[in-house]
Amino acid sequence: MSDKIPMTVVGAERLREELQRLKSKDRPAVIEAIAEARAKGDLSENAEYDAAKEQQGFIEGRIREIEDFIARAQIIDPKSLNAGDRIVFGATVELEDQDGQAITYQIVGDAEADIKENKISISSPVARALIGKHEGDSIEVNAPGGTREYSILSVRYI
């Protein structure tokens, strides 16, 4: 697949840091753990060996995934966008829901989305509803729990 993946500068840097850690620390540590488990003899009943091999598979898979993301990344610096108050990729948007609760989201690429950090994927229902809208607009989002309404309080590019 050669499709470009939109990614913020910060998201790309975080992936590069994770890749570096996986290659320089995690991979060598799991290789050492496998060697130690092998040295203990019978591998057919060696839980340490099985756990280390499983961890190695996870690390190698994650390395391939990150390398693919980085290779296909279309890095976008939200600060350099001249979108005004129109919402596009990279925008940090403050919303107010129908209950008067305020929430702030940044619209990021799929590879860097993290709801705990209020970073939502460009392909999420909320982000899709926000794209192209302006400060002061209202949106409706069809969520699993029903339709939610939000007012757009502010749009920033940081």
ChimeraX attribute file (.defattr): number of C-alpha atoms within 10 A of each C-alpha:
attribute: neighborCount
match mode: 1-to-1
recipient: residues
	/A:1	5
	/A:2	8
	/A:3	8
	/A:4	13
	/A:5	16
	/A:6	22
	/A:7	29
	/A:8	21
	/A:9	16
	/A:10	15
	/A:11	18
	/A:12	22
	/A:13	13
	/A:14	13
	/A:15	18
	/A:16	16
	/A:17	12
	/A:18	15
	/A:19	21
	/A:20	13
	/A:21	13
	/A:22	17
	/A:23	15
	/A:24	11
	/A:25	11
	/A:26	17
	/A:27	18
	/A:28	13
	/A:29	15
	/A:30	20
	/A:31	15
	/A:32	13
	/A:33	19
	/A:34	19
	/A:35	13
	/A:36	14
	/A:37	20
	/A:38	14
	/A:39	11
	/A:40	11
	/A:41	10
	/A:42	10
	/A:43	13
	/A:44	8
	/A:45	9
	/A:46	13
	/A:47	11
	/A:48	16
	/A:49	22
	/A:50	15
	/A:51	15
	/A:52	20
	/A:53	17
	/A:54	12
	/A:55	18
	/A:56	20
	/A:57	14
	/A:58	11
	/A:59	18
	/A:60	14
	/A:61	12
	/A:62	15
	/A:63	20
	/A:64	12
	/A:65	14
	/A:66	17
	/A:67	15
	/A:68	14
	/A:69	21
	/A:70	20
	/A:71	12
	/A:72	16
	/A:73	20
	/A:74	17
	/A:75	17
	/A:76	19
	/A:77	15
	/A:78	22
	/A:79	14
	/A:80	9
	/A:81	14
	/A:82	10
	/A:83	17
	/A:84	12
	/A:85	17
	/A:86	16
	/A:87	24
	/A:88	25
	/A:89	24
	/A:90	27
	/A:91	25
	/A:92	22
	/A:93	23
	/A:94	18
	/A:95	23
	/A:96	17
	/A:97	16
	/A:98	11
	/A:99	8
	/A:100	10
	/A:101	9
	/A:102	14
	/A:103	14
	/A:104	17
	/A:105	20
	/A:106	25
	/A:107	30
	/A:108	29
	/A:109	26
	/A:110	17
	/A:111	18
	/A:112	20
	/A:113	20
	/A:114	14
	/A:115	11
	/A:116	7
	/A:117	10
	/A:118	15
	/A:119	19
	/A:120	23
	/A:121	24
	/A:122	23
	/A:123	14
	/A:124	15
	/A:125	14
	/A:126	20
	/A:127	22
	/A:128	15
	/A:129	17
	/A:130	25
	/A:131	15
	/A:132	13
	/A:133	17
	/A:134	19
	/A:135	18
	/A:136	13
	/A:137	12
	/A:138	17
	/A:139	16
	/A:140	15
	/A:141	16
	/A:142	12
	/A:143	10
	/A:144	7
	/A:145	6
	/A:146	8
	/A:147	9
	/A:148	14
	/A:149	15
	/A:150	22
	/A:151	18
	/A:152	22
	/A:153	17
	/A:154	19
	/A:155	24
	/A:156	18
	/A:157	20
	/A:158	12
